[in-house]
Amino acid sequence: MENTLQALKRHQAALHACHRCPEMIPPVVTGQPVLSPVIAIGQAPGEREGPAGKPFAWTAGKTLFKWFSSIGVDEERFRSHIYMAAVCRCFPGKNPKGGDRVPSREEIVRCRYWLEREFRLLQPRLVIPIGKLAIAETMKVQRLADVVGKAFERELFGVAVTVIPLPHPSGASTWHRTEPGRSLLVRALRLIEAHPAWREAVVT
């Protein structure tokens, strides 16, 4: 286990030194180097996450951690027991038409290298993609209502995992605050709470 932890720390050091995407705005943002059977995959950090030095550090994070608190895991415990990854690890910048820029397909592919290495190191059993961009890294998705509130067995990067998608906790989105999204979110959280990998991660 110690060797795996050291390998994960070396991985994150290499990740923090990444400059593969010239249009992305550093710094690289990562979660803590925790050995966990659960990986949460976000979309990309916002402009406040870089200065804060951690993912989901602002408004969306408050909503996200309120969701997990509803199943007994507060923010501090989540960050120290769940590995937090993302589709892209740097802030993509602003969209001139409003909001954050959506990472390009090329940027997503370049950053997928780091996610694949994390899967090989951690061998997770439960994956929680947060938001449609992250869900799309694990399965084809047209509508959130088709996938949120369900569990899927998948092989990702050669690792057999259960995928339980969540909507993005953005304040700009009403999906998770109106029906059917509100009920499907509760169902998804209950599925996460009942999964053996989640219980192993947050109880020990």
N, C-alpha and C positions, 0 to 999 in steps of 0.2 A: 504493500500500500504506500509506503514511504517513497519507493521509487516512482510510482505512478504520480504521486503528489509533486515530486520534484520535476517530473516530465511535464506535468500540467503547468507548473510555474515557468518552466523554460518556454513552453508553448506560448503562454501569455506574454512573456518578455519579447518573443519574436513578433507576436501579433502587434504589440504596442509600437514596434519599430517599422510597421508596414506603411509603405507609401505607394501602393500599387495604383491608386485611383486619384489622378491629379485634380479632378473636380470636387472630390470630397474634402471636407474641412476637418482637420485634426483638432484635438487628439483622438486616438482610438479609445473607445469606451468599452470596458469589460466589467463583468461581475467578479465576485471573489473567486479565487482558485480553490473551489471546494470539490471534493470527491463525492459525487452524488449520483444516485440511480435515476435522477430526474433532471431533465434539461428543459428550461423555459426559453423559447425563441421569440424575441421581439422583432420589430421591423427595422428600425434604425434610430439612433439617438437624435433627440432634438437639440436645439442650440444651447439649452441650459445643462444638458447632461455632461457635455465635455468639461466645462468649468467645475461641475459637481464631482466629476470623476466616477460616476456610477450610472447604470441604466435606470430608467423610470424614476428620475430624481425630482420630477416636477408634478404638474397637475394630473397628468395621466397616471403617474405612479401612485398618487394618493388614492385614486379610484381603484387601481389594480390591487393595492394592498388592502383596501377595504373589502374587496371581494374575497381575498384569501383569509382575512381576519374572520369572515363569516363561517369559515370551516376550521377555525382554531389556530391559524398560523399568522402571527403578526409580521410586520416588515423586517424587523431585525432577524427573526428566526428564518424567514424565507431567504433573505440574502445570504445567511451563513450556512444554509442547508440545501439550497437548490442552485444548480449551476445556471447562470443567466447568460445566454448567448443572444445573437441577433442575426438577421439576414445580412445586414451591413453594419459595420462597427464604428463608422465615422458619420458625422452630421452631413447630410447631402446638400445642405444649403436651402435657401428659400426659393419657392416658386414665384416668379414675377406676378402670377395671377392670384397669389394668395396661398398660405400654408407652406409646408415643407416640400421640397422637390422630391419626387419619387425616384429612387435609385434606378439607373439604367439597367438593362438586362446584362450588359457587359460587367458593370460594377457588382451586380449580384453574383454572377458566375465567379469573378475574381475572389470575392469574399467567401464564397462557399468552400474554398480550400480550407479555411480556418475551422469552419463548422465540421467538415468531414474529419479533420484531425481530432477535434474534441469528441466526436462520436467514437472514434477508434480508441482514444485514451480512456474515456469514461464508461463505454459500453452501457449506455443508459437503457432503462426498461420502460420509462414513461417520458413522453415528449409533449410539452404544452406550447403549441404555437399561438402567439397572441397577435391577432389582426390578420386581415386577408392576405397581405404580402407574405407573412410568415407561414400561414396555412398553406399557401401555394407552393412552399418549399417541401411540403410533406405529402400533398395530394392535389388533384385537380379540384378546383372549387369555383362555382359560379355564384352561388348565393350563400351567405352565412347561415341562413335558416336550414340549409341542406346538411351542414356539418356540425354546427354548435349544438351541444347537448347529446352528442354521440361519441362513442369510442371506436377507433379504427386500429386494426392490427396491420402494421406495415414493416417493411424492411428498408431502412434508411442507411445509406453508406455501409451496407453489409451487416447492419445490426438490427435484430428483430425487436420492435418496440410497439407499445400502445401509444397512439396519438389521440389526445383529447383537446380539440381546438377551443380557443376562447376568442371573443370579439376584441377589438382594440378598445382600451378604456379612454379614448379621446373625449374630451369635453365637447368637441365639435360634432360628435356622433350621437344620434338619438337612438340608435339601434338597440343598445343594451338597456335603455331606459323605457322602452315601449314594447308592447307585445307584437310578435311572439318572442322577441329577443330577450326580454327580461326573464321569462320562464325558462327559456332554453339555456341562458347563462346559469341560472340556479341548478338546472339539471347537470350541466357540464361540471360545475364545482362539486356536486355530490359524487359524480363519477371519479373525479380527481381524488377526493377525500377517501373514497373506498379502495383506491388502487393500492396493491401491496407495496409498490416502489415508493409511493408518496408516504405511506405510513412508516416504511423503513427510514425514509429520509428525515422526516420531521419528528418522529418519536424518539429515535436514538440520540 
